[in-house]
Amino acid sequence: MKHLLISLLVCCAAAQDGFRGRRRKIVRKRPRPTSIEELEAVPAVPVRTEPRALPPPPPVFGPEPAGQLVQGVECPEPEGLQVYPNEDSCNQFYKCANGTLTLETCGNGLLFNEATSLAGSAHNHCSYIWQSTCGNRPNETTPISTPGCEYQFGIFPSGEGCFASYTKCGNGIPSEVYCQLGLAYDHRIHTCNWPDLLMEYAGCNPSAALGDFRCPTNEELSPLARRFFPFPRFPVPKDPQLYIICVDGVPRLNTCAEGSLFSEESLGCEEQF
C-alpha cells in the first residue's frame, strides 16, 4: 500500500508539472481497357465476392466487473477524473473518480497507454495492444478468442484479400465496419487506405473496383484534364458527387464534400446553392 501511495503521488506531481453481417470484397480480375466515355456508373457498393459470413455472436456475458476499490489511500485530487499507471502491470491502472480510488483491469486485447488514456482510448481508458507503449511495465497479451474475434477487443481484417470493410470486436462480439467509399482496409495501419497502395499487400485491383476504368495517357487527355496532370480528374457518369483521380496511372475514387457536385466543365467540386 505504501508503494501504491508513492506511485500515485509521483504520477500526480508529474502531471502538475507538465497530460469487425456481410463483408464487401473488392474482386481481383484482369482489367480491360475502357475509355472514359464507356465508363458506367460506379455502384453504390463496391464490386465484391461473397466470403464466408461472420460467425454468430458469442453468448451475452454478464456486466463487466467493476474496478477493485482501494482503501486506505486517498486520491491526490478530490474531484474530477484522473488515471495513473500501475507500475507492476500494463494490463491495469488506477482510477480516481471524485476522490474514489479503484484498481481497473483492461479488457483482453487492450493495455493501459498513458498518452491515450483520457482521449483516444478504445475502452475504459485502455487502448489496443498495437497502440500502447508500456515501457518497463510487464504486460500479458495472450488472446482470449471467441467466434470472429482473436481478442475480446481489437480491429481485424474481414478475410484474406482486398476488403472494403473490417471487423471490430468489443467484449468478444464482432461487428462489421465499412470503409469510406473508394477505400479498402489496410491491416498494417489498422484503418482504411487507398486500394492502389494495397495492390501487392492485399491484392487490390483499383481498376476492377471501378468497372475496369483505365487511366488515359497524357496524350489521350483533353486540354482541360491535362491541366491537372499528373493527377487528372474524370467524372463518374450518373453520380455527380463522385469523381476519379488518377495517381501514377491508377484510379482513385473520390467524393465531393456534402453540398457539392463534380462539374465536368471545371473538373472540380462546386458548391450547390
Protein Blocks (a to p, Z undefined) as FASTA:
>chain_A
ZZmmmmmmmmmmmmmmmmghjdddddddddddddfklpccddfbdcdddddddddddddd
dddddddddehiacfblgdjdddddfkbckbccddeehiacdddddehiacdfklmmgop
abghiacfklpcekjaccdfbdcddehiabfbdcddfbecjdfbdcddeehiacddddde
hiacdfklopacdfklmmmmnopafklmnoopacddfklpcfklmmmpcbdcdddehiak
bccddeehiacdddddehiacdfklopacddZZ
